[in-house]
Amino acid sequence: MGIENRNLLVGTRLVANYKKQTYVCTIEADEDGKTAFVLEDGRRFKSPSAAGSAIMAGQACNGWRFWSVEG
């Protein structure tokens, strides 16, 4: 199930299952206070779509549908 409320708080964990593997993305704040979507390997992205696309080897991705809020 995709993300409906796009006002995600710092510390929120997002999860996605892709090709039988579970991925986690944590919401953090950059030094300038902007939201960053950080994968477990430390890669940082400006949007959930960019983070999802990185997992999908560069394929276009609607991150709001790809990720779900953990829990």
N, C-alpha and C positions, 0 to 999 in steps of 0.2 A: 504494500500500500504506500503510495507516494506521500509527500509532505504537503499538508494543507495549510498550516500556519507557517508562513515564511519568516516570521520574526523569531529567529532562533537565538537563544541565549548562549553566551560564552560557556563552554563546558559541555554543551549538548553533544551527544554521540549519535552519529548516523550509521546505519548498517545497510549493506546490500549483499545479495547473493548473486554471484555471476560465475557461470561455468563451474558449479558445484563447490565454490569457495566463498567464504564470508569475508567481507571487507568492512573496515571501520574507518570513519572519517570524523574527526573531532573539530568542533567550532572553537576557534581561538581569535584573539584580537591581535592585529599587527601593531608595531610600534606607533603607527599613526592613528590607531584606534579603529581601523577598518576591519571588517570580518574576514577571516581566513579559514579555508576549509583544508584541514591537514590530514593527510593519510598516515597510516601507521608507520610507513617508511620515512616520514618526515617531509615528504613533498607537500608544498603549500600552493593553494589555488585561490582565485578570487571568487569562484562560484562553484556550486555543487555540480553543475554541468561539466565544468572543466575537470573536476576531480573524477567524476564518473567516466569521462572520456579517456582519462589517463589509464584507468583500470581496463577499459575496453580497447586498449591499444590504438587510441586515436580516433575511434569511430565517434560520430556525432551522438550526443547523449542529452536527454532532457533530465537534468539532475534532480529536479523536483519530483520526478516519477521514479527515477533510478534508486534513490535513497529513501530510507524510512527512519523515523526517530526510534532509537533503541528503546526497547521496553514495550 
